[in-house]
Amino acid sequence: MTLPSGLPPLIVTALLPPDLQAWADRLRREHYPPERNQLSAHVTLFHALPGRLEDEVRERLSRLAAMTPPLEATLSGVMDLGSGTALRIECPEMLALYSEIAEHFHGMLSAQDQQAPRLHVTIQNKVARPAARALQDALAADLRGRRFAFAGIALHRYLGGPWESLGRWSFRASPRRKA
């Protein structure tokens, strides 16, 4: 995908803590069709910010990360994607951060990015429905209520399949400070 500016779009993701990242990556390697699995497990906040805004996006993400404490979240269960499976995440504070970024880039968001994301990590996609249901059933009991904290945010450039990493910013504010 290339936007009208001719530059590939930018993707913003939320960073999982290392233990959860490793677990989700393992699930993805085990259950995602290998020929389609070009990415690490991730939580997408924005799918296609205009590539021409890279410097402004970097500055905005850096500033927000410095003002934001690690954000408490919960793995709340399994998300049925029809032909795939995701780990559902609840984090009102991450949705508030999404809204702040979206407001800043108002008028420059794709239709998809104008809608608040359903926070999740896709671990399986484009498989037969019975395989998806079997994984959902196997994972359902283990996921409810697992708590974690988002570690920060990251910026990537879409390259048609794989992504180019453009930066990572850790949340650094004290947990008592409100962003």
Salt bridges, closest charged atoms under 4 A:
GLU30 OE2 - ARG26 NH1 2.98
GLU30 OE1 - HIS31 NE2 3.67
GLU54 OE2 - ARG58 NH2 2.94
GLU54 OE1 - ARG157 NH2 2.90
GLU56 OE2 - HIS104 NE2 2.82
GLU72 OE1 - ARG147 NH2 3.73
ASP80 OD2 - ARG129 NH2 2.74
ASP80 OD2 - ARG133 NH1 3.84
GLU100 OE2 - ARG60 NH2 3.90
ASP113 OD1 - HIS47 ND1 3.24
ASP137 OD1 - ARG133 NH2 3.20
GLU164 OE1 - ARG157 NE 3.06
